């Protein structure tokens, strides 16, 4: 590392909270609360997919995984 240069730090990408909630609810729907978790996963997943269409976020896979 050269003197005077700060170390390279990777910037984190913004994540979509609805996509994360969809994924968590989908997992809960399979393991803990089948009916409630599955319905919540579908609602959050579809909301997250609509938000992805409007913004350039990269965590699209979480929303799709929660919906499936």
C-alpha positions as CSV (number, residue, x, y, z in Angstrom):
1,X,0.0,0.0,0.0
2,X,1.4,3.4,-1.0
3,X,1.8,6.0,1.6
4,X,-1.0,8.6,1.6
5,X,-3.6,6.4,0.0
6,X,-6.5,5.2,2.1
7,X,-7.3,1.5,1.8
8,X,-10.0,0.6,-0.7
9,X,-13.4,0.1,1.0
10,X,-16.3,-1.3,-0.9
11,X,-19.5,0.7,-0.7
12,X,-22.6,-1.3,0.2
13,X,-25.5,-1.3,-2.2
14,X,-28.9,-0.1,-0.9
15,X,-31.2,-3.0,-0.2
16,X,-35.0,-3.1,-0.4
17,X,-36.7,-3.7,2.9
18,X,-39.8,-5.1,1.3
19,X,-37.7,-7.7,-0.5
20,X,-36.0,-8.7,2.7
21,X,-39.3,-8.9,4.5
22,X,-40.7,-11.1,1.6
23,X,-37.8,-13.5,1.9
24,X,-38.1,-13.7,5.7
25,X,-41.9,-14.2,5.5
26,X,-41.5,-16.9,2.8
27,X,-39.1,-18.8,5.0
28,X,-41.4,-18.4,8.0
29,X,-44.3,-19.6,5.8
30,X,-42.5,-22.8,5.1
31,X,-41.3,-23.5,8.6
32,X,-43.3,-21.7,11.3
33,X,-46.6,-20.2,10.2
34,X,-47.7,-21.6,6.8
35,X,-50.8,-19.5,6.1
36,X,-49.8,-16.1,7.5
37,X,-46.2,-16.3,6.4
38,X,-47.1,-17.3,2.8
39,X,-49.6,-14.5,2.4
40,X,-47.2,-11.9,3.9
41,X,-44.5,-13.1,1.6
42,X,-46.7,-12.7,-1.5
43,X,-47.8,-9.2,-0.5
44,X,-44.3,-8.0,0.3
45,X,-42.8,-9.7,-2.8
46,X,-45.2,-8.0,-5.2
47,X,-44.7,-4.7,-3.5
48,X,-40.9,-5.1,-3.8
49,X,-41.2,-6.0,-7.5
50,X,-43.1,-2.8,-8.1
51,X,-40.5,-0.8,-6.3
52,X,-37.7,-2.5,-8.3
53,X,-39.4,-1.3,-11.5
54,X,-39.2,2.3,-10.2
55,X,-35.7,2.2,-8.7
56,X,-32.4,0.8,-9.8
57,X,-31.8,-1.4,-6.8
58,X,-30.0,-4.7,-7.2
59,X,-31.6,-7.0,-4.6
60,X,-34.3,-8.2,-7.0
61,X,-33.6,-11.8,-6.1
62,X,-34.9,-11.5,-2.6
63,X,-38.3,-10.2,-3.7
64,X,-38.6,-13.0,-6.3
65,X,-37.5,-15.7,-3.9
66,X,-40.1,-14.5,-1.3
67,X,-42.8,-14.6,-4.0
68,X,-42.0,-18.1,-5.1
